[in-house]
Structure formats: structure tokens, C-alpha cells
């Protein structure tokens, strides 16, 4: 079964107002190593999926839109 909580979005999906995750997370923070960068990006993706409301997703969070899509697909099968 598909695990929506672990679904990963690419940078193109994370585009918000012309900014991708590198501009939102990596550039403004002074990260000391790759592990710290990975942790910061993972936290950003988690916040993006659960709390950012996106107009092109009918004013839903990405996770809500994905769950709706999966529910619709299951109902069609």
C-alpha cells in the first residue's frame, strides 16, 4: 500500500512563488555538514506537505490533495 506520509516531492513540486527548497532551506541557513542539510530539508518537506495551502491544489495541502486523489482512485477501482 502507498504510504502518503513518506511520499517525497521533487523540487519542481516545492516551487512556491518562484522559490524551491534550496532557496527556502539551504541558502538562508549556515549548515555545517550534509547531515544537517538533509535534516533541514526533511523538516521543510514535512512542513510543506502538511501545512502549506496551495491554490492550484484547490486550497489544500499537498498531503490532503494526495489523499483525495488516492481515495478517488480507490473508489474508481
Order of alpha helices (4+ residues) and beta strands (2+ residues): alpha-alpha
